[in-house]
Amino acid sequence: MEENKVGIHRINLTERNNITISGVLKVLSSNNTGIILKLKESNLSIGGNELSIDSFNDGQILITGTLDSLKYSKSSKVKEGFFKRIFK
């Protein structure tokens, strides 16, 4: 099996209490009811109660707590300004 690279993500959920996600670039926000992760092509929002990040190493994150939802959203990219595009 090929070794996981950042950008390819996998999710392993156990009993709604533990989730391991690979391919995570960074944590955008985190509190005890929600965590937003930056993936290569999108963001992943995790909702629940008493959520905590137990480890985050080499693109792999372990989150514990009671998970209620997982939601993907488009990654927000900063658009270039009008003058920056003109004066390249």
C-alpha positions as CSV (number, residue, x, y, z in Angstrom):
1,M,0.0,0.0,0.0
2,E,1.3,3.5,-0.9
3,E,2.3,5.7,2.0
4,N,-0.1,8.6,2.7
5,K,0.9,12.0,1.4
6,V,-0.4,15.3,2.6
7,G,-3.3,16.1,0.3
8,I,-4.7,12.6,0.3
9,H,-6.9,12.4,3.3
10,R,-8.5,9.4,5.1
11,I,-11.0,9.4,7.9
12,N,-11.3,6.7,10.6
13,L,-14.2,7.2,12.9
14,T,-14.7,5.0,16.0
15,E,-18.0,5.0,17.9
16,R,-18.5,8.8,17.3
17,N,-15.9,9.4,20.1
18,N,-12.6,9.2,18.2
19,I,-11.7,10.4,14.8
20,T,-8.3,10.2,13.0
21,I,-7.9,12.2,9.8
22,S,-4.8,12.1,7.6
23,G,-3.9,14.7,4.9
24,V,-4.5,17.7,7.2
25,L,-2.5,20.8,6.3
26,K,-3.4,22.9,9.3
27,V,-6.0,23.6,12.0
28,L,-7.9,26.8,11.1
29,S,-9.9,27.0,14.3
30,S,-10.6,24.9,17.3
31,N,-12.9,25.0,20.4
32,N,-14.8,22.4,22.4
33,T,-17.8,22.4,20.0
34,G,-16.1,22.7,16.6
35,I,-12.9,22.2,14.7
36,I,-12.1,23.5,11.2
37,L,-9.3,21.8,9.3
38,K,-7.5,22.9,6.1
39,L,-7.2,20.1,3.6
40,K,-5.6,20.3,0.1
41,E,-8.8,21.0,-1.8
42,S,-11.2,22.0,0.9
43,N,-11.9,22.7,4.5
44,L,-13.4,20.1,6.9
45,S,-15.7,21.3,9.7
46,I,-16.2,18.9,12.6
47,G,-19.0,19.6,15.0
48,G,-19.7,18.0,18.4
49,N,-19.3,18.4,22.2
50,E,-16.2,18.3,24.3
51,L,-13.9,18.1,21.3
52,S,-10.2,18.1,21.8
53,I,-7.2,17.6,19.6
54,D,-5.1,14.9,21.2
55,S,-2.3,14.9,18.6
56,F,-1.3,16.5,15.3
57,N,1.8,15.2,13.6
58,D,2.9,14.8,10.0
59,G,-0.6,15.7,8.6
60,Q,-2.4,13.3,10.8
61,I,-4.7,14.5,13.6
62,L,-6.5,12.6,16.4
63,I,-9.7,14.3,17.8
64,T,-11.7,13.0,20.7
65,G,-15.1,13.9,22.0
66,T,-18.7,13.4,20.9
67,L,-18.9,14.0,17.1
68,D,-22.1,15.2,15.6
69,S,-21.2,16.3,12.1
70,L,-18.6,16.4,9.4
71,K,-19.0,19.0,6.6
72,Y,-16.8,19.8,3.7
73,S,-16.6,23.3,2.3
74,K,-14.6,25.0,-0.5
75,S,-11.3,26.4,0.6
76,S,-11.4,30.2,0.7
77,K,-8.6,31.6,-1.3
78,V,-7.7,35.2,-1.1
79,K,-8.3,36.8,-4.5
80,E,-5.8,39.2,-6.0
81,G,-6.7,42.8,-6.1
82,F,-7.5,44.6,-9.3
83,F,-4.2,46.6,-9.4
84,K,-2.1,43.6,-8.5
85,R,-3.5,41.7,-11.5
86,I,-2.9,44.6,-13.9
87,F,0.7,45.4,-12.7
88,K,2.2,41.9,-12.7
